[in-house]
């Protein structure tokens, strides 16, 4: 009887061993599948981030283009203001000179 019981336990251990070995054989495939899924998810995330960055770059380029246009307009406006100021300065100087001459003539006539 003890022999029968030992045989039974041995058979149970053998069956459990086979099951464990089968599970171990599946691990490389499961690991490979998980690795593939991780790579796929990572690739998807990177593609998404790349698309977002590409959109941001596009927006920033457009903003930069607008700012350059505004800068050109401001430079042109500044040049126009400078020109107008110079003209006004000349006119004021001319008027001052004429006034001075008139005052000089008036004081010499007295």
The first five atom37 places (N, CA, C, CB, O) and aatype in JSON, in Angstrom:
{
  "aatype": [20, 20, 20, 20, 20, 20, 20, 20, 20, 20, 20, 20, 20, 20, 20, 20, 20, 20, 20, 20, 20, 20, 20, 20, 20, 20, 20, 20, 20, 20, 20, 20, 20, 20, 20, 20, 20, 20, 20, 20, 20, 20, 20, 20, 20, 20, 20, 20, 20, 20, 20, 20, 20, 20, 20, 20, 20, 20, 20, 20, 20, 20, 20, 20, 20, 20, 20, 20, 20, 20, 20, 20, 20, 20, 20, 20, 20, 20, 20, 20, 20, 20, 20, 20, 20, 20, 20, 20, 20, 20, 20, 20, 20, 20, 20, 20, 20, 20, 20, 20, 20, 20, 20, 20, 20, 20, 20, 20, 20, 20],
  "atom_mask": [
    [1, 1, 1, 1, 1],
    [1, 1, 1, 1, 1],
    [1, 1, 1, 1, 1],
    [1, 1, 1, 1, 1],
    [1, 1, 1, 1, 1],
    [1, 1, 1, 1, 1],
    [1, 1, 1, 1, 1],
    [1, 1, 1, 1, 1],
    [1, 1, 1, 1, 1],
    [1, 1, 1, 1, 1],
    [1, 1, 1, 1, 1],
    [1, 1, 1, 1, 1],
    [1, 1, 1, 1, 1],
    [1, 1, 1, 1, 1],
    [1, 1, 1, 1, 1],
    [1, 1, 1, 1, 1],
    [1, 1, 1, 1, 1],
    [1, 1, 1, 1, 1],
    [1, 1, 1, 1, 1],
    [1, 1, 1, 1, 1],
    [1, 1, 1, 1, 1],
    [1, 1, 1, 1, 1],
    [1, 1, 1, 1, 1],
    [1, 1, 1, 1, 1],
    [1, 1, 1, 1, 1],
    [1, 1, 1, 1, 1],
    [1, 1, 1, 1, 1],
    [1, 1, 1, 1, 1],
    [1, 1, 1, 1, 1],
    [1, 1, 1, 1, 1],
    [1, 1, 1, 1, 1],
    [1, 1, 1, 1, 1],
    [1, 1, 1, 1, 1],
    [1, 1, 1, 1, 1],
    [1, 1, 1, 1, 1],
    [1, 1, 1, 1, 1],
    [1, 1, 1, 1, 1],
    [1, 1, 1, 1, 1],
    [1, 1, 1, 1, 1],
    [1, 1, 1, 1, 1],
    [1, 1, 1, 1, 1],
    [1, 1, 1, 1, 1],
    [1, 1, 1, 1, 1],
    [1, 1, 1, 1, 1],
    [1, 1, 1, 1, 1],
    [1, 1, 1, 1, 1],
    [1, 1, 1, 1, 1],
    [1, 1, 1, 1, 1],
    [1, 1, 1, 1, 1],
    [1, 1, 1, 1, 1],
    [1, 1, 1, 1, 1],
    [1, 1, 1, 1, 1],
    [1, 1, 1, 1, 1],
    [1, 1, 1, 1, 1],
    [1, 1, 1, 1, 1],
    [1, 1, 1, 1, 1],
    [1, 1, 1, 1, 1],
    [1, 1, 1, 1, 1],
    [1, 1, 1, 1, 1],
    [1, 1, 1, 1, 1],
    [1, 1, 1, 1, 1],
    [1, 1, 1, 1, 1],
    [1, 1, 1, 1, 1],
    [1, 1, 1, 1, 1],
    [1, 1, 1, 1, 1],
    [1, 1, 1, 1, 1],
    [1, 1, 1, 1, 1],
    [1, 1, 1, 1, 1],
    [1, 1, 1, 1, 1],
    [1, 1, 1, 1, 1],
    [1, 1, 1, 1, 1],
    [1, 1, 1, 1, 1],
    [1, 1, 1, 1, 1],
    [1, 1, 1, 1, 1],
    [1, 1, 1, 1, 1],
    [1, 1, 1, 1, 1],
    [1, 1, 1, 1, 1],
    [1, 1, 1, 1, 1],
    [1, 1, 1, 1, 1],
    [1, 1, 1, 1, 1],
    [1, 1, 1, 1, 1],
    [1, 1, 1, 1, 1],
    [1, 1, 1, 1, 1],
    [1, 1, 1, 1, 1],
    [1, 1, 1, 1, 1],
    [1, 1, 1, 1, 1],
    [1, 1, 1, 1, 1],
    [1, 1, 1, 1, 1],
    [1, 1, 1, 1, 1],
    [1, 1, 1, 1, 1],
    [1, 1, 1, 1, 1],
    [1, 1, 1, 1, 1],
    [1, 1, 1, 1, 1],
    [1, 1, 1, 1, 1],
    [1, 1, 1, 1, 1],
    [1, 1, 1, 1, 1],
    [1, 1, 1, 1, 1],
    [1, 1, 1, 1, 1],
    [1, 1, 1, 1, 1],
    [1, 1, 1, 1, 1],
    [1, 1, 1, 1, 1],
    [1, 1, 1, 1, 1],
    [1, 1, 1, 1, 1],
    [1, 1, 1, 1, 1],
    [1, 1, 1, 1, 1],
    [1, 1, 1, 1, 1],
    [1, 1, 1, 1, 1],
    [1, 1, 1, 1, 1],
    [1, 1, 1, 1, 1],
    [1, 1, 1, 1, 1]
  ],
  "atom_positions": [
    [[0.8, -1.18, 0.0], [0.0, 0.0, 0.0], [0.86, 1.27, 0.0], [-0.92, -0.01, 1.18], [0.56, 2.19, -0.76]],
    [[1.89, 1.35, 0.82], [2.71, 2.54, 0.79], [3.33, 2.75, -0.6], [3.81, 2.46, 1.85], [3.57, 3.87, -1.03]],
    [[3.58, 1.62, -1.28], [4.15, 1.72, -2.61], [3.16, 2.37, -3.57], [4.56, 0.33, -3.13], [3.53, 3.21, -4.39]],
    [[1.9, 1.97, -3.45], [0.85, 2.54, -4.28], [0.71, 4.06, -4.01], [-0.5, 1.83, -4.01], [0.54, 4.86, -4.93]],
    [[0.79, 4.4, -2.75], [0.67, 5.81, -2.37], [1.86, 6.61, -2.9], [0.58, 5.95, -0.83], [1.68, 7.74, -3.37]],
    [[3.05, 6.06, -2.84], [4.24, 6.72, -3.37], [4.13, 6.9, -4.88], [5.5, 5.92, -3.02], [4.48, 7.94, -5.43]],
    [[3.63, 5.85, -5.54], [3.44, 5.94, -6.99], [2.45, 7.05, -7.34], [2.95, 4.59, -7.55], [2.65, 7.8, -8.3]],
    [[1.4, 7.14, -6.57], [0.39, 8.17, -6.8], [0.99, 9.57, -6.61], [-0.82, 7.97, -5.85], [0.78, 10.46, -7.43]],
    [[1.73, 9.74, -5.53], [2.36, 11.04, -5.26], [3.39, 11.38, -6.34], [3.02, 11.04, -3.88], [3.51, 12.53, -6.76]],
    [[4.13, 10.35, -6.76], [5.1, 10.56, -7.82], [4.41, 10.97, -9.12], [5.93, 9.28, -8.05], [4.86, 11.88, -9.82]],
    [[3.32, 10.3, -9.42], [2.54, 10.64, -10.62], [2.01, 12.07, -10.53], [1.37, 9.64, -10.81], [2.03, 12.8, -11.52]],
    [[1.54, 12.46, -9.36], [1.04, 13.82, -9.16], [2.16, 14.85, -9.34], [0.4, 13.96, -7.76], [1.98, 15.89, -9.97]],
    [[3.31, 14.52, -8.78], [4.46, 15.41, -8.93], [4.89, 15.52, -10.39], [5.63, 14.92, -8.08], [5.23, 16.59, -10.88]],
    [[4.87, 14.36, -11.08], [5.21, 14.37, -12.51], [4.23, 15.25, -13.31], [5.2, 12.93, -13.07], [4.64, 16.02, -14.18]],
    [[2.96, 15.12, -13.0], [1.94, 15.92, -13.7], [2.14, 17.41, -13.41], [0.52, 15.47, -13.28], [2.05, 18.25, -14.3]],
    [[2.42, 17.71, -12.15], [2.64, 19.11, -11.78], [3.9, 19.64, -12.46], [2.75, 19.26, -10.26], [3.94, 20.78, -12.91]],
    [[4.92, 18.8, -12.51], [6.17, 19.17, -13.18], [5.92, 19.46, -14.66], [7.22, 18.05, -13.02], [6.41, 20.46, -15.19]],
    [[5.16, 18.59, -15.32], [4.85, 18.8, -16.74], [4.09, 20.11, -16.94], [4.01, 17.61, -17.3], [4.35, 20.86, -17.88]],
    [[3.15, 20.37, -16.05], [2.37, 21.61, -16.15], [3.29, 22.82, -16.0], [1.26, 21.63, -15.08], [3.19, 23.78, -16.76]],
    [[4.18, 22.78, -15.01], [5.12, 23.88, -14.79], [6.03, 24.04, -16.0], [5.95, 23.64, -13.52], [6.3, 25.17, -16.42]],
    [[6.49, 22.93, -16.55], [7.36, 22.99, -17.73], [6.63, 23.57, -18.93], [7.9, 21.58, -18.06], [7.2, 24.35, -19.69]],
    [[5.36, 23.2, -19.11], [4.56, 23.77, -20.21], [4.39, 25.28, -20.02], [3.18, 23.08, -20.29], [4.49, 26.06, -20.97]],
    [[4.13, 25.66, -18.77], [4.01, 27.09, -18.48], [5.31, 27.82, -18.78], [3.6, 27.32, -17.01], [5.31, 28.92, -19.34]],
    [[6.43, 27.2, -18.4], [7.73, 27.8, -18.67], [8.0, 27.94, -20.16], [8.83, 26.98, -18.01], [8.61, 28.91, -20.6]],
    [[7.54, 26.96, -20.93], [7.73, 27.01, -22.38], [6.93, 28.16, -23.0], [7.31, 25.67, -23.01], [7.32, 28.7, -24.03]],
    [[5.82, 28.52, -22.37], [4.98, 29.61, -22.89], [5.59, 30.98, -22.59], [3.58, 29.52, -22.28], [5.29, 31.95, -23.3]],
    [[6.42, 31.07, -21.57], [6.96, 32.37, -21.16], [7.65, 33.14, -22.28], [7.91, 32.18, -20.04], [7.37, 34.33, -22.46]],
    [[8.56, 32.52, -23.03], [9.22, 33.3, -24.08], [8.22, 33.91, -25.08], [10.22, 32.41, -24.84], [8.37, 35.06, -25.5]],
    [[7.21, 33.14, -25.44], [6.21, 33.66, -26.38], [5.43, 34.81, -25.74], [5.23, 32.53, -26.82], [5.21, 35.84, -26.37]],
    [[5.02, 34.63, -24.48], [4.28, 35.68, -23.79], [5.14, 36.93, -23.62], [3.8, 35.18, -22.42], [4.66, 38.06, -23.8]],
    [[6.39, 36.72, -23.28], [7.31, 37.86, -23.13], [7.45, 38.58, -24.47], [8.7, 37.39, -22.62], [7.43, 39.81, -24.52]],
    [[7.59, 37.82, -25.52], [7.71, 38.41, -26.85], [6.46, 39.21, -27.22], [7.95, 37.31, -27.89], [6.57, 40.31, -27.77]],
    [[5.29, 38.67, -26.91], [4.03, 39.37, -27.2], [3.93, 40.66, -26.4], [2.83, 38.46, -26.91], [3.53, 41.7, -26.92]],
    [[4.28, 40.58, -25.12], [4.22, 41.77, -24.27], [5.21, 42.83, -24.76], [4.52, 41.4, -22.79], [4.9, 44.02, -24.79]],
    [[6.39, 42.38, -25.14], [7.4, 43.3, -25.66], [6.9, 43.98, -26.93], [8.72, 42.56, -25.93], [7.08, 45.18, -27.11]],
    [[6.28, 43.21, -27.8], [5.72, 43.77, -29.04], [4.65, 44.81, -28.72], [5.12, 42.64, -29.92], [4.63, 45.89, -29.32]],
    [[3.77, 44.5, -27.77], [2.71, 45.44, -27.39], [3.31, 46.72, -26.79], [1.74, 44.79, -26.38], [2.85, 47.82, -27.09]],
    [[4.33, 46.56, -25.96], [4.99, 47.73, -25.36], [5.61, 48.6, -26.45], [6.07, 47.29, -24.35], [5.48, 49.83, -26.43]],
    [[6.29, 47.97, -27.39], [6.89, 48.72, -28.49], [5.82, 49.44, -29.3], [7.71, 47.8, -29.4], [6.0, 50.59, -29.7]],
    [[4.7, 48.76, -29.55], [3.61, 49.36, -30.31], [3.04, 50.57, -29.58], [2.5, 48.32, -30.57], [2.8, 51.62, -30.19]],
    [[2.81, 50.42, -28.27], [2.27, 51.52, -27.47], [3.25, 52.7, -27.45], [1.96, 51.05, -26.02], [2.86, 53.85, -27.63]],
    [[4.52, 52.39, -27.23], [5.54, 53.44, -27.2], [5.61, 54.16, -28.54], [6.92, 52.84, -26.85], [5.67, 55.39, -28.59]],
    [[5.59, 53.39, -29.62], [5.63, 53.97, -30.96], [4.41, 54.87, -31.18], [5.68, 52.86, -32.04], [4.54, 55.96, -31.74]],
    [[3.25, 54.42, -30.76], [2.02, 55.22, -30.9], [2.12, 56.52, -30.12], [0.8, 54.41, -30.44], [1.74, 57.59, -30.6]],
    [[2.63, 56.42, -28.89], [2.79, 57.63, -28.06], [3.78, 58.6, -28.7], [3.26, 57.25, -26.64], [3.54, 59.81, -28.73]],
    [[4.88, 58.06, -29.21], [5.88, 58.92, -29.84], [5.32, 59.58, -31.09], [7.13, 58.11, -30.19], [5.58, 60.76, -31.35]],
    [[4.54, 58.83, -31.87], [3.91, 59.42, -33.05], [2.96, 60.54, -32.66], [3.16, 58.35, -33.86], [2.91, 61.58, -33.32]],
    [[2.21, 60.32, -31.61], [1.27, 61.33, -31.14], [2.02, 62.59, -30.68], [0.41, 60.78, -29.98], [1.64, 63.7, -31.04]],
    [[3.06, 62.41, -29.9], [3.86, 63.54, -29.43], [4.51, 64.26, -30.61], [4.95, 63.07, -28.44], [4.56, 65.49, -30.64]],
    [[5.0, 63.5, -31.58], [5.62, 64.09, -32.76], [4.61, 64.94, -33.52], [6.2, 62.99, -33.68], [4.93, 66.05, -33.96]],
    [[3.39, 64.43, -33.69], [2.35, 65.18, -34.39], [2.02, 66.47, -33.64], [1.07, 64.32, -34.55], [1.83, 67.52, -34.26]],
    [[1.95, 66.4, -32.3], [1.67, 67.6, -31.51], [2.8, 68.62, -31.64], [1.47, 67.22, -30.02], [2.55, 69.82, -31.8]],
    [[4.04, 68.13, -31.58], [5.18, 69.04, -31.73], [5.22, 69.66, -33.12], [6.48, 68.3, -31.44], [5.53, 70.84, -33.28]],
    [[4.89, 68.86, -34.11], [4.86, 69.37, -35.49], [3.82, 70.48, -35.61], [4.55, 68.22, -36.49], [4.07, 71.5, -36.27]],
    [[2.67, 70.3, -35.0], [1.62, 71.32, -35.01], [2.08, 72.58, -34.28], [0.32, 70.77, -34.37], [1.84, 73.69, -34.75]],
    [[2.74, 72.4, -33.13], [3.24, 73.56, -32.38], [4.28, 74.33, -33.2], [3.85, 73.11, -31.04], [4.28, 75.56, -33.22]],
    [[5.16, 73.6, -33.87], [6.18, 74.24, -34.71], [5.51, 75.03, -35.82], [7.15, 73.19, -35.3], [5.92, 76.15, -36.12]],
    [[4.49, 74.45, -36.41], [3.75, 75.14, -37.47], [3.12, 76.43, -36.95], [2.66, 74.22, -38.06], [3.19, 77.47, -37.6]],
    [[2.51, 76.36, -35.77], [1.89, 77.55, -35.16], [2.96, 78.61, -34.86], [1.13, 77.17, -33.86], [2.76, 79.79, -35.13]],
    [[4.09, 78.17, -34.3], [5.16, 79.11, -33.97], [5.75, 79.75, -35.22], [6.26, 78.41, -33.18], [6.09, 80.94, -35.21]],
    [[5.88, 78.98, -36.3], [6.38, 79.56, -37.56], [5.42, 80.62, -38.09], [6.58, 78.45, -38.62], [5.85, 81.67, -38.57]],
    [[4.13, 80.34, -37.99], [3.13, 81.31, -38.44], [3.19, 82.57, -37.58], [1.71, 80.69, -38.39], [3.13, 83.68, -38.11]],
    [[3.3, 82.41, -36.27], [3.43, 83.57, -35.38], [4.69, 84.36, -35.7], [3.46, 83.11, -33.9], [4.68, 85.59, -35.72]],
    [[5.78, 83.65, -35.96], [7.04, 84.3, -36.3], [6.9, 85.1, -37.59], [8.17, 83.26, -36.43], [7.4, 86.23, -37.69]],
    [[6.22, 84.52, -38.58], [6.0, 85.21, -39.86], [5.21, 86.5, -39.62], [5.25, 84.28, -40.86], [5.54, 87.55, -40.17]],
    [[4.16, 86.42, -38.81], [3.35, 87.61, -38.51], [4.18, 88.66, -37.77], [2.12, 87.22, -37.66], [4.1, 89.85, -38.07]],
    [[4.98, 88.21, -36.79], [5.81, 89.15, -36.04], [6.84, 89.83, -36.93], [6.51, 88.42, -34.89], [7.12, 91.02, -36.76]],
    [[7.4, 89.08, -37.87], [8.35, 89.7, -38.8], [7.66, 90.75, -39.65], [9.0, 88.63, -39.7], [8.22, 91.82, -39.91]],
    [[6.43, 90.46, -40.09], [5.65, 91.44, -40.84], [5.38, 92.68, -40.02], [4.34, 90.83, -41.31], [5.51, 93.8, -40.52]],
    [[5.01, 92.49, -38.76], [4.77, 93.63, -37.87], [6.04, 94.43, -37.64], [4.2, 93.15, -36.53], [6.02, 95.66, -37.58]],
    [[7.16, 93.72, -37.52], [8.44, 94.4, -37.31], [8.77, 95.29, -38.51], [9.57, 93.37, -37.08], [9.21, 96.42, -38.35]],
    [[8.54, 94.77, -39.71], [8.81, 95.55, -40.92], [7.92, 96.8, -40.95], [8.58, 94.7, -42.19], [8.39, 97.89, -41.24]],
    [[6.63, 96.62, -40.64], [5.71, 97.77, -40.61], [6.14, 98.79, -39.56], [4.28, 97.3, -40.32], [6.09, 100.0, -39.81]],
    [[6.57, 98.32, -38.39], [7.02, 99.24, -37.34], [8.28, 100.0, -37.77], [7.29, 98.46, -36.05], [8.42, 101.19, -37.5]],
    [[9.2, 99.29, -38.43], [10.41, 99.96, -38.9], [10.06, 101.04, -39.92], [11.39, 98.94, -39.52], [10.61, 102.14, -39.89]],
    [[9.14, 100.69, -40.84], [8.72, 101.67, -41.84], [8.04, 102.86, -41.17], [7.77, 101.03, -42.87], [8.27, 104.01, -41.55]],
    [[7.2, 102.59, -40.18], [6.52, 103.67, -39.45], [7.53, 104.55, -38.72], [5.5, 103.1, -38.45], [7.41, 105.78, -38.73]],
    [[8.51, 103.93, -38.1], [9.54, 104.69, -37.39], [10.31, 105.59, -38.35], [10.51, 103.74, -36.66], [10.6, 106.75, -38.04]],
    [[10.63, 105.06, -39.52], [11.34, 105.86, -40.52], [10.47, 107.04, -40.97], [11.73, 104.99, -41.73], [10.97, 108.15, -41.15]],
    [[9.18, 106.79, -41.16], [8.26, 107.86, -41.56], [8.15, 108.92, -40.46], [6.87, 107.29, -41.88], [8.18, 110.11, -40.75]],
    [[8.04, 108.49, -39.2], [7.97, 109.44, -38.08], [9.26, 110.25, -38.0], [7.73, 108.69, -36.74], [9.22, 111.45, -37.76]],
    [[10.39, 109.59, -38.19], [11.68, 110.28, -38.16], [11.74, 111.34, -39.26], [12.85, 109.28, -38.31], [12.19, 112.46, -39.03]],
    [[11.29, 110.97, -40.45], [11.28, 111.91, -41.57], [10.38, 113.1, -41.26], [10.81, 111.2, -42.87], [10.75, 114.25, -41.49]],
    [[9.18, 112.8, -40.74], [8.25, 113.89, -40.41], [8.82, 114.8, -39.31], [6.9, 113.31, -39.96], [8.64, 116.01, -39.36]],
    [[9.49, 114.21, -38.34], [10.11, 115.01, -37.27], [11.21, 115.91, -37.84], [10.69, 114.08, -36.18], [11.33, 117.07, -37.44]],
    [[12.0, 115.36, -38.75], [13.06, 116.17, -39.37], [12.45, 117.33, -40.16], [13.94, 115.3, -40.29], [12.95, 118.45, -40.09]],
    [[11.37, 117.05, -40.92], [10.7, 118.11, -41.67], [10.15, 119.17, -40.71], [9.55, 117.52, -42.53], [10.32, 120.37, -40.95]],
    [[9.5, 118.72, -39.64], [8.95, 119.67, -38.67], [10.07, 120.49, -38.03], [8.15, 118.92, -37.58], [9.91, 121.69, -37.82]],
    [[11.19, 119.86, -37.73], [12.32, 120.55, -37.14], [12.84, 121.62, -38.09], [13.45, 119.55, -36.8], [13.13, 122.74, -37.67]],
    [[12.94, 121.28, -39.37], [13.39, 122.26, -40.37], [12.42, 123.43, -40.45], [13.54, 121.59, -41.75], [12.84, 124.59, -40.48]],
    [[11.12, 123.14, -40.5], [10.11, 124.21, -40.59], [10.16, 125.1, -39.35], [8.7, 123.61, -40.76], [10.09, 126.33, -39.45]],
    [[10.27, 124.47, -38.18], [10.36, 125.25, -36.94], [11.61, 126.12, -36.95], [10.36, 124.32, -35.71], [11.56, 127.28, -36.54]],
    [[12.73, 125.55, -37.4], [13.99, 126.32, -37.46], [13.85, 127.48, -38.43], [15.17, 125.4, -37.87], [14.28, 128.59, -38.15]],
    [[13.24, 127.19, -39.61], [13.04, 128.26, -40.6], [12.17, 129.37, -40.02], [12.39, 127.69, -41.88], [12.49, 130.55, -40.17]],
    [[11.07, 129.01, -39.35], [10.2, 130.01, -38.73], [10.93, 130.79, -37.65], [8.95, 129.34, -38.15], [10.77, 132.0, -37.54]],
    [[11.72, 130.12, -36.87], [12.48, 130.77, -35.81], [13.49, 131.75, -36.41], [13.22, 129.71, -34.94], [13.66, 132.87, -35.92]],
    [[14.15, 131.3, -37.5], [15.13, 132.16, -38.17], [14.44, 133.41, -38.73], [15.85, 131.4, -39.31], [14.93, 134.52, -38.55]],
    [[13.29, 133.23, -39.4], [12.55, 134.37, -39.95], [12.1, 135.31, -38.84], [11.33, 133.89, -40.76], [12.18, 136.53, -38.97]],
    [[11.62, 134.74, -37.74], [11.16, 135.56, -36.62], [12.33, 136.35, -36.04], [10.51, 134.68, -35.52], [12.2, 137.53, -35.7]],
    [[13.47, 135.7, -35.95], [14.66, 136.36, -35.41], [15.08, 137.51, -36.32], [15.83, 135.35, -35.25], [15.43, 138.59, -35.86]],
    [[15.03, 137.25, -37.65], [15.39, 138.3, -38.61], [14.42, 139.48, -38.49], [15.39, 137.74, -40.05], [14.84, 140.64, -38.51]],
    [[13.13, 139.16, -38.38], [12.14, 140.22, -38.26], [12.36, 141.03, -36.98], [10.72, 139.64, -38.27], [12.27, 142.26, -36.99]],
    [[12.65, 140.34, -35.89], [12.92, 141.03, -34.63], [14.18, 141.88, -34.73], [13.04, 140.02, -33.49], [14.25, 142.98, -34.18]],
    [[15.17, 141.35, -35.42], [16.42, 142.09, -35.59], [16.16, 143.35, -36.41], [17.5, 141.2, -36.26], [16.65, 144.42, -36.06]],
    [[15.39, 143.23, -37.51], [15.05, 144.38, -38.36], [14.23, 145.39, -37.58], [14.29, 143.92, -39.62], [14.45, 146.6, -37.67]],
    [[13.29, 144.88, -36.81], [12.41, 145.77, -36.06], [13.21, 146.54, -35.01], [11.28, 144.98, -35.4], [12.97, 147.73, -34.8]],
    [[14.13, 145.88, -34.36], [14.9, 146.55, -33.32], [15.92, 147.51, -33.94], [15.62, 145.52, -32.43], [16.27, 148.51, -33.32]],
    [[16.39, 147.24, -35.14], [17.35, 148.13, -35.78], [16.63, 149.34, -36.38], [18.13, 147.38, -36.88], [17.24, 150.4, -36.53]],
    [[15.37, 149.21, -36.71], [14.59, 150.32, -37.24], [14.19, 151.28, -36.14], [13.35, 149.81, -37.97], [13.86, 152.44, -36.42]],
    [[14.2, 150.85, -34.96], [13.8, 151.73, -33.86], [14.88, 152.62, -33.44], [13.34, 150.94, -32.7], [14.7, 153.42, -32.52]]
  ]
}
